[in-house]
Amino acid sequence: MKLAQPITTKEIAELLECKFSGDPHFLIHGINEIHRVVPGDLMFVDHPKYYEKALQSAATTIIVNQDIPCPEGKTLLISNDPCRDFNWLTRYFSPWTQVEGPRGTHSIGAGSRIHSSVILGNDVHIGQNCILHPGIVIYDHTTIGNDCIIHANTVIGSDAFYFKSHASGRDKMNSCGSVVIEDNVEIGACCTIDRGLTADTRIGRGTKLDNQVHIGHDTIVGKNCLMAAQVGIAGCVVLGDGVILWGQVGVGSGIHIGDRAVILGQSGVTKNVAPEQTLFGTPADDARTKFKELAILRNLGDNQL
């Protein structure tokens, strides 16, 4: 999430009522999670296990729960609850609370057909020659390109499924990202696409989704991908161009799947996939290897007779 105007470390510290280390005039330009940070972004870390990863990331301002040495070129905000303060900042600076105008403000391109039962949130932009079938719900700040087809009862832009665990329960992380659907995408019936936590969930040009597909927060889907029914993709996944996921494939959080990879039906992807690989099974592995393993298991009983 980019800020409307940069803010200094000192100003952020005053908002959070916390200490800081580093240059007080250091400018913060955005707020993001570690997998999407760029120079000028603020992020948080609250476990020593991830300190090094956070300090070595592209983020230049980090909310941390210990007063540790500040690396050169970065600033630190010292908080007794970094997750709480990160959540507070995303709400405070969220564009969702800064949009002016009446609810339902949106734009629809020429030639698009929107069924009367479709619900469009605020600041929704739909391109030209799109078709939106009955019962669709499009949350605020969603962008849909040209020549898209979305089938009945699909929901686009719901909150990220992201909670921070504590001894007393789980705190919901504030979702202030959005969803971007590029041109010539078709989305089947009863699909759900969550918006990003601090950035975009994005569906690339020419991609086609079957019915009952779920795509988690901050996932990036490349161009011309195919997903069959009941595919489930967790948050922060990156799919390259031309990826094919057959029915009931599950993809774990943070996985990268390379261009033109194929994942066969009912497979569970638990690690990164190289381009042009064909995988099968749970955990998914090279399809030919998996089929050989299944043949060996099938013959074990015969060898014991």
HELIX and SHEET records of a PDB file:
HELIX    1   1 THR A    9  LEU A   16  1                                   8    
HELIX    2   2 PRO A   48  TYR A   50  5                                   3    
HELIX    3   3 TYR A   51  LEU A   55  1                                   5    
HELIX    4   4 PRO A   82  PHE A   93  1                                  12    
HELIX    5   5 PRO A   95  THR A   97  5                                   3    
HELIX    6   6 ALA A  287  ASN A  303  1                                  17    
SHEET    1   A 6 LYS A   2  THR A   8  0                                        
SHEET    2   A 6 LEU A  27  ILE A  31 -1                                        
SHEET    3   A 6 ASP A  41  VAL A  45  1                                        
SHEET    4   A 6 THR A  61  VAL A  64  1                                        
SHEET    5   A 6 THR A  75  ILE A  78  1                                        
SHEET    6   A 6 LYS A  19  SER A  21 -1                                        
SHEET    1   B 8 HIS A 106  ILE A 108  0                                        
SHEET    2   B 8 VAL A 124  ILE A 126  1                                        
SHEET    3   B 8 THR A 143  ILE A 144  1                                        
SHEET    4   B 8 SER A 178  ILE A 181  1                                        
SHEET    5   B 8 ASP A 200  ILE A 203  1                                        
SHEET    6   B 8 ILE A 220  VAL A 221  1                                        
SHEET    7   B 8 VAL A 238  LEU A 239  1                                        
SHEET    8   B 8 HIS A 256  ILE A 257  1                                        
SHEET    1   C10 ARG A 113  ILE A 114  0                                        
SHEET    2   C10 ILE A 131  LEU A 132  1                                        
SHEET    3   C10 ILE A 149  ILE A 150  1                                        
SHEET    4   C10 GLU A 186  ILE A 187  1                                        
SHEET    5   C10 LYS A 208  LEU A 209  1                                        
SHEET    6   C10 LEU A 226  MET A 227  1                                        
SHEET    7   C10 ILE A 244  LEU A 245  1                                        
SHEET    8   C10 VAL A 262  ILE A 263  1                                        
SHEET    9   C10 THR A 278  PHE A 280  1                                        
SHEET   10   C10 ASP A 285  ASP A 286 -1                                        
SHEET    1   D 8 ILE A 119  LEU A 120  0                                        
SHEET    2   D 8 VAL A 137  ILE A 138  1                                        
SHEET    3   D 8 VAL A 155  SER A 158  1                                        
SHEET    4   D 8 THR A 192  ASP A 194  1                                        
SHEET    5   D 8 HIS A 214  ILE A 215  1                                        
SHEET    6   D 8 GLY A 232  ILE A 233  1                                        
SHEET    7   D 8 GLY A 250  VAL A 251  1                                        
SHEET    8   D 8 GLY A 268  VAL A 269  1                                        
SHEET    1   E 2 PHE A 163  HIS A 166  0                                        
SHEET    2   E 2 GLY A 169  LYS A 172 -1                                        
END                                                                             
